[in-house]
Amino acid sequence: MSLYLIPFLTALTGWFTNKIAISLLFRAFSERQQKFADQIGKFVADQLFSFDDIRHQLTEPEKIKRMIPVVEVHMDTFLREKLPEAMPVFKMFIGDSTIQQVKTVLVDELDKMFPEIIDQYLQHTAKELDVQQLVSRKIMSISASQVKTQVQTSLRRELRIAQLAGAIFGFLIGLLQLLIALHHSN
């Protein structure tokens, strides 16, 4: 066998080694998916997801103001249609201007109550909702083959570069070996 094949054989070895390493990573995921899911769940719960951030976002005055028109429409339907159906006497005593006044007072009160209602709801939800378990369960519901396909699709270029890098480094090592072999044979 010719010494000049060494760089090509080591390039093939480097490429193949990186291809196997990538394959082993996917196998390790499928074997340790539960542990991985638990760790990701804990990371999301501890670092990425915050009920305080959500509470702050939802109780901002501008966001509350955006809900008021929707509330007004529902309030109007309730006062003009549903309440008179449930209590026909109501319609005899309450006119259009009274309905408008009641609606205005209720909407103003709801505008003040919404931040407190949302805050209390989220505090209660934060106690009941286990984000870590939820994320972990979602990750476990994804098959290892789905993860592998998604990663291979998303990182196709990077995986090819890793394999190519193995081939290049293998080739360079092979060249070094060839130079050493040629130097010692002289």
C-alpha positions as CSV (number, residue, x, y, z in Angstrom):
1,M,0.0,0.0,0.0
2,S,1.3,3.4,-0.8
3,L,2.2,5.9,1.9
4,Y,0.4,8.6,-0.1
5,L,-2.9,7.1,0.8
6,I,-2.4,8.0,4.5
7,P,-3.9,11.5,4.3
8,F,-7.0,10.2,2.5
9,L,-7.5,7.3,4.9
10,T,-7.1,9.6,7.9
11,A,-9.5,12.1,6.3
12,L,-12.0,9.3,5.9
13,T,-11.4,8.3,9.5
14,G,-11.9,11.9,10.7
15,W,-15.1,12.3,8.8
16,F,-16.5,8.9,9.9
17,T,-15.5,9.5,13.5
18,N,-17.4,12.8,13.6
19,K,-20.4,11.2,11.9
20,I,-20.4,8.4,14.6
21,A,-20.1,11.0,17.4
22,I,-23.1,12.9,16.1
23,S,-25.0,9.7,15.9
24,L,-24.0,8.8,19.4
25,L,-25.3,12.2,20.6
26,F,-28.8,11.4,19.2
27,R,-28.7,7.9,20.8
28,A,-27.7,9.4,24.1
29,F,-30.7,11.8,23.9
30,S,-33.1,8.9,23.3
31,E,-31.6,6.9,26.2
32,R,-31.6,9.9,28.6
33,Q,-34.6,11.8,27.4
34,Q,-36.4,11.8,30.8
35,K,-33.3,13.2,32.5
36,F,-32.9,15.8,29.7
37,A,-36.6,16.7,29.9
38,D,-36.4,17.2,33.7
39,Q,-33.3,19.4,33.4
40,I,-34.8,21.5,30.6
41,G,-38.0,21.8,32.6
42,K,-36.1,23.0,35.7
43,F,-34.1,25.5,33.6
44,V,-37.3,26.9,32.0
45,A,-39.1,27.1,35.4
46,D,-36.1,28.7,37.1
47,Q,-34.6,30.9,34.4
48,L,-37.1,31.6,31.6
49,F,-40.6,31.6,32.9
50,S,-41.8,34.1,35.5
51,F,-45.3,34.6,36.8
52,D,-44.2,38.0,38.0
53,D,-43.2,39.0,34.5
54,I,-46.5,37.8,33.2
55,R,-48.4,39.6,36.0
56,H,-46.5,42.8,35.3
57,Q,-47.3,42.5,31.5
58,L,-51.0,41.8,32.0
59,T,-51.6,44.5,34.6
60,E,-50.1,47.3,32.6
61,P,-52.6,50.2,32.4
62,E,-52.4,50.3,28.6
63,K,-53.3,46.6,28.3
64,I,-56.2,47.0,30.7
65,K,-57.4,49.9,28.6
66,R,-57.5,47.7,25.6
67,M,-59.8,45.2,27.3
68,I,-62.3,47.9,28.3
69,P,-64.1,48.2,24.9
70,V,-64.6,44.4,24.8
71,V,-66.0,44.6,28.3
72,E,-68.3,47.4,27.3
73,V,-69.8,45.5,24.4
74,H,-70.5,42.5,26.7
75,M,-71.8,44.7,29.4
76,D,-74.1,46.5,26.9
77,T,-75.5,43.1,25.7
78,F,-76.0,42.0,29.3
79,L,-77.8,45.1,30.4
80,R,-80.0,45.5,27.2
81,E,-80.8,41.9,26.4
82,K,-79.9,39.2,29.0
83,L,-80.9,41.0,32.2
84,P,-84.3,42.0,30.8
85,E,-84.9,38.4,29.7
86,A,-84.0,37.1,33.1
87,M,-85.8,39.9,34.9
88,P,-88.6,41.4,32.8
89,V,-89.4,43.9,35.5
90,F,-86.0,45.5,35.0
91,K,-86.9,46.7,31.5
92,M,-90.0,48.5,32.8
93,F,-88.0,50.7,35.3
94,I,-84.7,51.2,33.6
95,G,-84.3,53.3,30.4
96,D,-81.6,53.9,28.0
97,S,-79.9,56.7,29.9
98,T,-79.9,54.6,33.1
99,I,-78.4,51.6,31.3
100,Q,-75.7,54.0,30.0
101,Q,-75.0,55.3,33.5
102,V,-74.9,51.8,35.1
103,K,-72.6,50.7,32.3
104,T,-70.3,53.7,32.8
105,V,-70.0,53.0,36.6
106,L,-69.5,49.3,36.1
107,V,-66.8,49.8,33.4
108,D,-65.0,52.3,35.6
109,E,-65.1,49.9,38.5
110,L,-63.9,47.0,36.4
111,D,-61.0,49.2,35.1
112,K,-59.8,49.5,38.7
113,M,-60.6,45.9,39.5
114,F,-58.9,44.2,36.5
115,P,-55.3,44.5,37.7
116,E,-56.2,43.1,41.1
117,I,-58.3,40.3,39.6
118,I,-55.5,39.4,37.2
119,D,-52.9,39.5,39.9
120,Q,-54.9,37.3,42.2
121,Y,-55.7,34.8,39.4
122,L,-52.0,34.6,38.5
123,Q,-50.9,34.2,42.1
124,H,-53.4,31.3,42.5
125,T,-52.3,29.8,39.1
126,A,-48.6,30.1,40.0
127,K,-49.3,27.9,43.1
128,E,-51.1,25.3,41.1
129,L,-49.1,25.2,37.8
130,D,-45.8,23.3,37.9
131,V,-44.0,24.7,34.9
132,Q,-41.1,22.3,35.3
133,Q,-43.4,19.3,35.2
134,L,-45.3,20.8,32.3
135,V,-42.2,21.4,30.2
136,S,-40.8,18.0,31.1
137,R,-44.0,16.2,30.1
138,K,-44.0,18.1,26.8
139,I,-40.4,17.1,26.0
140,M,-41.2,13.5,26.9
141,S,-44.1,13.5,24.5
142,I,-41.8,14.2,21.6
143,S,-40.2,11.1,20.2
144,A,-36.4,10.9,19.9
145,S,-36.8,10.4,16.2
146,Q,-38.8,13.6,15.9
147,V,-36.0,15.5,17.8
148,K,-33.3,13.9,15.6
149,T,-35.2,14.9,12.5
150,Q,-35.8,18.4,13.7
151,V,-32.1,18.9,14.8
152,Q,-30.9,17.4,11.5
153,T,-33.2,19.7,9.5
154,S,-32.4,22.8,11.6
155,L,-28.6,22.2,11.9
156,R,-28.0,20.5,8.6
157,R,-25.3,22.9,7.6
158,E,-23.5,22.8,11.0
159,L,-23.6,19.0,11.1
160,R,-22.0,18.9,7.6
161,I,-19.4,21.4,8.7
162,A,-18.6,19.2,11.7
163,Q,-18.2,16.1,9.5
164,L,-16.1,18.1,7.0
165,A,-13.9,19.5,9.8
166,G,-13.3,15.9,10.9
167,A,-12.2,15.1,7.4
168,I,-10.0,18.1,7.1
169,F,-8.3,17.5,10.5
170,G,-7.9,13.9,9.6
171,F,-6.3,14.8,6.2
172,L,-3.9,17.3,8.0
173,I,-2.9,14.6,10.5
174,G,-2.5,12.2,7.6
175,L,-0.2,14.7,5.8
176,L,1.8,15.1,9.0
177,Q,2.1,11.3,9.3
178,L,3.1,11.1,5.6
179,L,5.8,13.7,6.1
180,I,7.1,11.9,9.2
181,A,7.1,8.6,7.3
182,L,8.8,10.1,4.3
183,H,11.4,11.8,6.5
184,H,12.2,8.6,8.3
185,S,12.4,6.6,5.1
186,N,15.1,8.9,3.7
